[in-house]
Amino acid sequence: MSDHANAAGPLAAVRGEPSHVWRAGQERRLAMIERWAALHDRRILEVGCGLGMYTAQYRRRFTPHVDAFDVEFPRVAQAREATPHALLAAGEGMPYRTDSFDVVISNEVIEHVADDRQTAAEMVRVCKPGGRIVIFCPNRWYPVEQHGHYWRGEYHFGNTPLINYLPDRWRNRLAPHVRTYTRRGLLGLFEGQPVRVVHHTRIFGGYDNLSRRFGPFGRLLRSSLHGLEQTPLRVLGLSHLLVLEKTG
């Protein structure tokens, strides 16, 4: 979360804070998406497009056939500068026909929706058979909860260590506004759906602020954390990266 989240308060915690600028961290995630899903001249849906930062990149680099939606109207209004097809909608009821998209992308969104299982089912429904679904979402074993926490009914912005290591009954009292997932919990959202797992891993963040603030040391730390993605310590990564393919 950014300084913008602090200004927005609990709403940003509940809805998530979208990307406001394009930096190395966003570029890195886009490269991951491109690695696991064919984007050129395909029809793409961005689930929870925020201000349209990624949507603009899809349209500029890969294809004009990009649809997107978000649940917050001010965000949709700005996203329409990137794509005229941005709609106001919720993930639980996507306003698109079945088997419409070659690629469905959800970047740190499903943890915020009202019903994550229904949203998962909708992603599968609107994806074409043979199409790919790419999901980034919070990893339960990352040592820091980045969405703040509640204490005695008051929201406290900022990074909070170790909340996600608590049992659910305690963790969900402190962070009822956002979910976090184990691998089993994430895959469980798609149980019974016509999909197969193409790829699953955990990744660390972009840490652009760390690099900017601490210079060479920050860049060294960032590269070291990224290197952990190739080791068993990736279990401590910031986010899941899950790639699914819709079967016939």
C-alpha positions in Angstrom: 0.0 0.0 0.0 1.1 3.6 -0.7 0.8 7.0 0.9 -2.4 7.4 -1.0 -3.9 4.6 1.1 -3.1 6.5 4.3 -5.1 9.5 2.9 -8.0 7.3 1.8 -8.2 5.5 5.2 -10.3 2.4 5.7 -11.9 2.5 2.2 -8.5 1.9 0.6 -8.0 -1.0 3.0 -11.4 -2.6 2.1 -11.1 -2.0 -1.6 -7.4 -2.1 -2.1 -5.2 0.8 -3.4 -4.6 0.8 -7.1 -1.4 1.6 -8.9 -1.0 5.3 -9.3 2.3 5.2 -11.2 4.1 2.8 -13.5 7.4 1.6 -12.0 9.7 -1.4 -12.0 7.4 -3.5 -9.8 4.5 -3.1 -12.2 6.8 -3.8 -15.2 7.9 -7.0 -13.4 4.4 -8.3 -12.9 3.4 -7.5 -16.5 6.4 -9.6 -17.7 5.1 -12.5 -15.5 1.6 -12.2 -17.1 3.1 -12.1 -20.6 5.2 -15.2 -19.8 2.1 -17.3 -18.8 -0.6 -15.9 -21.1 -0.5 -15.0 -24.8 -1.6 -11.4 -24.9 -1.0 -10.2 -28.5 -4.2 -9.7 -30.4 -6.2 -11.5 -27.7 -9.3 -10.4 -25.9 -8.3 -9.5 -22.3 -10.4 -8.8 -19.2 -9.0 -7.0 -16.2 -10.9 -7.8 -13.1 -10.8 -4.8 -10.7 -8.9 -2.4 -13.0 -8.4 0.4 -10.5 -7.3 3.5 -12.2 -6.4 1.6 -15.4 -2.6 1.6 -15.2 -2.3 -2.0 -16.3 -5.2 -1.7 -18.7 -3.4 1.1 -20.5 -0.3 -1.1 -20.9 -2.3 -4.0 -22.3 -3.9 -1.7 -24.9 -0.6 0.1 -25.8 1.5 -3.0 -26.1 -0.6 -6.0 -27.0 -4.2 -5.5 -28.2 -7.0 -3.0 -28.5 -9.5 -5.6 -27.3 -9.3 -4.9 -23.6 -12.3 -4.8 -21.2 -12.1 -3.9 -17.6 -14.3 -3.1 -14.6 -14.1 -1.9 -11.0 -16.6 -1.5 -8.2 -15.6 2.1 -7.4 -17.0 4.7 -9.9 -14.2 7.3 -9.5 -11.7 4.7 -10.5 -13.8 3.5 -13.4 -14.1 7.1 -14.6 -10.3 7.5 -14.7 -9.8 4.0 -16.1 -11.9 5.0 -19.1 -9.1 7.3 -20.2 -7.2 4.0 -20.8 -10.0 2.0 -22.2 -13.5 3.2 -23.2 -14.8 -0.2 -22.2 -14.3 0.2 -18.5 -17.5 -0.6 -16.6 -18.8 -0.2 -13.1 -19.4 -3.8 -11.9 -18.7 -6.3 -9.2 -16.7 -9.5 -9.5 -19.6 -11.6 -8.3 -21.7 -10.7 -11.4 -19.5 -9.8 -14.3 -21.5 -8.2 -17.2 -20.0 -10.3 -19.9 -21.1 -13.3 -21.9 -19.8 -16.8 -21.1 -16.7 -17.8 -23.0 -15.8 -14.2 -24.0 -12.1 -13.7 -23.1 -8.8 -15.3 -24.0 -7.2 -13.9 -20.9 -8.7 -13.0 -17.5 -6.4 -11.1 -15.1 -7.0 -10.4 -11.4 -4.1 -8.5 -9.8 -4.5 -8.2 -6.0 -8.3 -8.0 -6.2 -10.0 -11.2 -5.1 -9.0 -10.8 -1.5 -11.2 -7.7 -1.4 -14.4 -8.9 -3.0 -17.5 -9.7 -1.0 -17.6 -13.4 -2.2 -14.3 -14.7 -3.5 -15.7 -18.1 -4.5 -18.4 -16.6 -6.7 -15.9 -14.2 -8.2 -13.6 -17.2 -9.0 -16.6 -18.9 -10.7 -17.3 -15.8 -12.7 -13.7 -15.6 -13.9 -13.9 -19.1 -15.2 -17.3 -18.5 -16.8 -16.2 -15.6 -18.9 -12.9 -17.2 -19.9 -12.9 -19.1 -23.2 -12.1 -22.8 -23.2 -8.3 -22.9 -23.6 -8.0 -19.4 -22.3 -5.8 -18.4 -19.3 -6.7 -16.9 -15.9 -3.9 -15.1 -14.1 -4.3 -14.3 -10.5 -2.1 -12.4 -8.0 -3.3 -12.3 -4.4 -1.8 -12.1 -0.8 0.1 -15.0 0.5 -0.8 -16.0 4.1 2.8 -16.7 5.0 4.2 -13.3 4.1 5.5 -12.0 7.5 3.7 -8.6 7.2 0.1 -7.7 6.6 0.2 -4.6 4.4 -3.5 -3.6 4.6 -3.4 -2.3 8.1 -5.4 -3.6 11.0 -8.3 -2.9 13.4 -7.9 -2.6 17.1 -10.9 -1.9 19.3 -12.9 -0.8 16.3 -10.4 1.7 15.1 -8.5 1.2 11.8 -4.7 1.6 11.9 -3.0 2.2 8.6 0.4 0.6 7.9 2.3 -2.7 7.8 1.6 -5.0 10.7 4.0 -7.9 11.4 2.8 -11.5 12.0 -1.0 -10.9 12.0 -1.4 -13.6 9.3 0.4 -16.1 11.4 -2.3 -16.1 14.0 -5.2 -18.6 14.0 -8.1 -17.5 11.8 -10.4 -16.5 14.7 -7.8 -13.9 15.9 -6.4 -12.9 12.6 -9.8 -12.2 11.2 -10.7 -9.9 14.1 -7.6 -7.8 13.4 -7.9 -7.8 9.6 -11.6 -8.5 8.8 -11.3 -6.2 5.8 -9.0 -8.3 3.6 -8.4 -12.0 3.0 -5.1 -13.7 2.6 -4.6 -17.2 1.2 -2.7 -20.4 1.7 -2.1 -22.4 -1.5 -4.8 -24.9 -0.5 -7.2 -22.1 0.2 -6.6 -20.3 -3.1 -6.9 -23.5 -5.2 -10.0 -24.4 -3.2 -11.8 -21.4 -4.7 -11.7 -23.2 -8.0 -12.7 -26.6 -6.8 -15.3 -28.2 -9.1 -14.6 -25.6 -11.8 -13.5 -26.7 -15.4 -9.9 -25.5 -15.0 -6.4 -27.0 -14.7 -3.4 -25.5 -12.9 -0.8 -24.4 -15.3 1.5 -22.7 -12.8 1.6 -21.7 -9.2 4.4 -20.0 -7.2 4.8 -17.2 -4.7 6.6 -14.0 -5.6 8.1 -11.1 -3.6 7.1 -7.5 -4.2 8.6 -4.8 -6.4 10.0 -2.9 -3.5 10.5 0.3 -5.6 10.2 2.5 -2.5 12.9 0.4 -0.8 15.2 0.8 -3.8 14.6 4.5 -4.1 15.0 5.2 -0.3 18.2 3.2 0.3 19.9 3.3 -3.0 22.4 0.5 -3.8 21.7 -1.3 -0.5 17.9 -1.2 -1.2 18.5 -2.5 -4.7 20.7 -5.3 -3.4 18.1 -6.3 -0.9 15.4 -6.2 -3.5 17.4 -8.5 -5.8 18.2 -10.8 -2.9 14.5 -11.2 -2.2 13.7 -11.8 -5.8 16.4 -14.5 -5.8 14.5 -16.3 -3.0 11.7 -17.0 -5.5 13.9 -19.7 -6.9 14.3 -21.4 -3.5 11.9 -23.1 -1.0 11.9 -19.7 0.9 9.5 -18.4 -1.8 6.8 -19.8 0.6 7.4 -16.5 2.4 6.6 -14.4 -0.7 4.3 -11.4 -0.8 1.8 -12.8 -3.3 0.6 -16.0 -5.0 0.9 -16.2 -8.7 -1.7 -18.7 -10.0 -2.2 -19.5 -13.7 -5.2 -21.5 -14.7 -6.4 -22.8 -18.1 -10.1 -23.3 -18.7 -10.7 -26.8 -20.0 -13.3 -27.8 -22.5 
